[in-house]
Amino acid sequence: MYKTPILLYLKKHGQKIDWEIAAATDISITNVRNTLTNLSKLGEISRCIVTRFSDGKPVEGMLCRIAGTIPPQAPGRKPGVPVT
């Protein structure tokens, strides 16, 4: 396994977006994105490009998590589940 501060951060905190990782690890966003790309190529992480809106402006980033993990289910009612 390829251990970096970014990979260790994702293991501890779960699914995060690239700018959150950069702020938490004090690594430049460019280095974070390059490392995430390399980790994805090695199969260490799963990543996708997402667009979030901040003050009405679209901001693109990479949403990443450790490969093979499933994020916890969101709270609230789920479609197709009968209410008892």
C-alpha positions in Angstrom: 0.0 0.0 0.0 1.2 3.5 -0.9 1.0 5.6 2.3 0.7 9.3 2.1 -0.7 11.9 4.5 -3.6 12.2 2.0 -4.3 8.4 2.1 -4.0 8.3 5.9 -6.4 11.3 6.1 -9.0 9.5 3.9 -8.7 6.4 6.0 -9.4 8.3 9.2 -12.1 10.7 8.0 -13.8 8.8 5.2 -15.1 10.4 1.9 -13.9 13.9 1.4 -13.5 16.4 -1.5 -10.1 17.6 -2.6 -10.2 21.1 -1.1 -11.2 19.7 2.3 -8.2 17.4 2.1 -5.9 20.2 1.1 -7.1 22.4 4.0 -6.8 19.6 6.6 -3.4 18.3 5.5 -1.9 21.7 4.7 -0.9 20.5 1.2 -1.4 22.7 -1.9 -4.5 21.8 -3.9 -2.3 21.1 -6.9 -0.3 18.5 -5.0 -3.5 17.0 -3.5 -5.0 16.6 -7.0 -1.9 15.1 -8.4 -1.6 12.6 -5.5 -5.3 11.7 -5.8 -4.8 11.0 -9.5 -1.9 8.8 -8.8 -3.6 7.0 -6.0 -6.6 6.4 -8.3 -4.4 4.9 -11.0 -2.9 2.6 -8.3 -6.4 1.5 -7.3 -6.0 2.8 -3.7 -8.9 5.2 -3.9 -12.2 5.8 -5.8 -12.7 9.3 -7.1 -15.2 11.2 -9.1 -15.5 14.7 -10.4 -18.3 16.6 -8.7 -19.7 20.1 -9.0 -20.9 21.9 -5.8 -22.3 25.4 -5.6 -20.8 28.0 -3.3 -22.8 31.3 -3.2 -24.5 30.3 -6.5 -21.2 29.7 -8.3 -20.2 26.2 -9.5 -17.0 24.8 -8.0 -15.6 21.5 -9.4 -13.6 19.1 -7.3 -12.6 15.5 -6.8 -14.7 13.5 -4.3 -12.5 10.6 -3.0 -12.7 7.7 -0.6 -10.6 4.6 0.0 -11.3 1.9 -2.7 -13.7 -0.8 -1.6 -15.4 1.2 1.1 -19.1 2.2 1.1 -20.1 5.5 2.7 -22.7 5.2 5.5 -26.3 5.5 4.5 -27.8 9.0 4.7 -30.3 9.5 7.5 -34.0 9.9 6.7 -36.7 7.9 4.9 -35.8 5.9 1.9 -37.9 5.4 -1.2 -39.6 2.0 -1.5 -39.3 1.2 2.2 -42.7 0.8 3.9 -43.3 3.1 6.9 -44.3 1.0 10.0 
